[in-house]
Amino acid sequence: MHVLLPDDVVFKAMWHMIEEPLLHSLYYYYLRELEPEQAEMVRSAYDSWGEIQQQLPPPLQWQELPPAGGRPRQVPQGYRLHDPRGRELMPLYAVKVGSKQLDQLEACQRMLAQATTSPAGPLTDALDELSDDHSVEDFRRALAVMRIPATPRLLETLRRGTPTGPDIAITLDADQAGEYRDLCRELVYRLSAGDRFTYTTHSALFNVA
């Protein structure tokens, strides 16, 4: 299956919050304290997340700072996406993700969400120490975005937008532009999760207000 991810700093930040500190911290610092079934689920989710990250195009990856005195690594900047009138749109990238990977991540997220409402336990205690980042909710939102379906024709067109450089330009036809707007509206809705201010901000960012 393919999932569409936006070239958007909000989603990048959300992605970062899932990996660091949520899954990374649970895996490296709390795994031995968890119950066996909990530890196995965190381990599976962490592995699945890593497999998905390896497929992310450079525009969606977090770039490491160059060493002192070194030059920043040159990475492709992606492609340009336009509507039929020539207006620039937020690029979306198609990433091939196995259903098993998403299922494992969602099962882990449900377990974490349940732990946040439990009175006590090693997983609950671990999440309490990480609670300032609201990362369990970010986890849910990101996975909800990854489950948004795209129409086959729009997906096929956007798959041409491989991140080989800014010289690539893709223009949607009228039907595809309508499908793109519908998809972005759903993306904004799931990213915002009922928060009016966040919804307004994301709507402006994706030009779907």
N, C-alpha and C positions, 0 to 999 in steps of 0.2 A: 504494500500500500504506500501511497505518497501523502505526505503532509506538507502544507504550505506555511512557511514561516515568514513574517514580515521583517524587512530590513529596518528595524525600529529600535531606538535606544531604550525604550521602555521594555520591550520584550527582551533585549539583551540583558538589561538589569535584572529582570525577572528570572531569566535563565541562569544568570550568575548567582542569584540568591538561592536557587535550588541546589546547584553544585557546591557553592561555597557561601555559607557554611553548612547548609542542611545535610545533603547526602554525604559530602566529604567529611564533615565533622562527625556524623553518626557512624560512618564507616571506620574512620581512623582513631576516634577518641572514645567512642561509647560502645562499640560493638561487643566487647567482652562483658560488658555490664548487662546487656540485654538478655531476655529469655531466648532460648535456642530458635524458636519459630520466628521471633521478631528479628533476630540477628540474620537469619537466612533470607528473610524478605528484604531487609536493608541491603544485604550483600547482592542479591539478584537485581534490585533496582539500581544500585550503584553501577553494576556491570552494564546493565541495559542503557543507562544514561551515558556512560562512556562510549558505547558503540554508536549511539546517535550522534554524540558530539564529533566523532571522527568523520562523520559525513557532512557536517555543516560547511557551507561555502565560506571563504575568507571574510566576506562582509559581515557575517554573523558571528565570527569568532572574536574573542577577546585577545588583543595583541599585547604581548609582553613588552616591557620597556627595554630599550637597547642597553647594552653594557656601557659603563662610563667611557665617553670618548668614542663610542661606536656609532655607526649609522643605523637608523631605523630600518627594519626589514621591509622591503617593498612587497606589498600584497595587492592583488587585483581589487579594484573598487566596485566591481559588479557591473550591472547593465543599466540602461535607462529605459523606463517604461512610460508610454504616452497613451492618452485617450485619442479618439478619432479627430479631435480638434487640435491635437498637438500639445495639450497640457500634460505636464509631467506628473506621474503617479508614483506612489510608494511601491518600490519593487517587492515582489514576493518570490520566494525561492522554494522550489519543490525538492523535498528531501525524502528519500525512500527509507521507510521505517517498517520493521516487521510488527505485525499485530502482537506477537508474543512480547516484544519489548514494551509496547505501550500498555499491554495488560499487566505486566509486572510492575511498571511504574504506578499505574492506577491502583493496583492492590496495595502497594506500599503507601501511597498517599492516603488511602482510606484508613489503613492501620494507624498512620500518624494522626489523622484527624480524630479518630476515635480515642487515641491516647491523650489528646489535648483536653478531653472532657472527662477522663478517668481521674479518680481521687488520688491514686498513688501508683507507683511502679517505676522500674528503671527507665523505661522509655518516656513516660510522662515527666520524670525528673530531668531527663536529658533535653526534652523539648522545652521545658520551663527555662533552662539555662540559655536556650537559643531563641526564646520567644520575642525578644525585642525586634527581630527582623521580620516577623509575620511570614516566615518562609513556607509554612505548611499551606497557607492560603495562596501564596504565590505559586506553589507547586500545583495546586488544583487548577488555578487559572491557566497556567501554561499548558497543562495537559488538555484542558478543555479546548484551547486554541488549536492544539495539534489534532484534534478529532474533527475539525470542521471539514466537511467534504467540498470538493471543487468539481464543477462540471468537467467532463472529459475533454471538451474542446479547449476550455480555458486552461486546464492543467497542461495539455499538450503544448500550448503556446508558451506558457510561462516556463516550462521545462527547457525551452531554448535559451532562457536567460541564465546560462551558466556564467559564473563569475570569472570571465576571462579578460575583463578590462572594460573601461568606460566607453570604448568605441562601439560596443554593441547596443543597438537601439531596437526596441520592439514597440509596435503600435497596434493597439487593440482595435478591432472593428466595433461597430455599434452594439452588436449582441454581446460580444465578449466584454465590452466596457460595462454593460448592465450587469453581467454575471460577476464582474470584478467588484462593482459597488455593493452588490448583495453580499458577497463574501466578506468584504471589508466591514460592512455593517455588523455582521455576525461576529467578526473578530473583535471589533470594538466593544460589542455587548459583553462578550465573554471575558475580555481583558478587564473591563470596568466593574463587573460583578455588582451592579446596582449602585455604585458610588457616582452620584450626579456630577461632581466636579471632575472626577477622573474620566467619566463618559464624555463630558464636554471637551476636555483636553484631547482625548484620543480621537474624537470625531473631527476636530479641527486638523489634527495631525494626518489623518487618513482622508480628509476632505469628503466626509460622508454625512456631514451635518444636514 
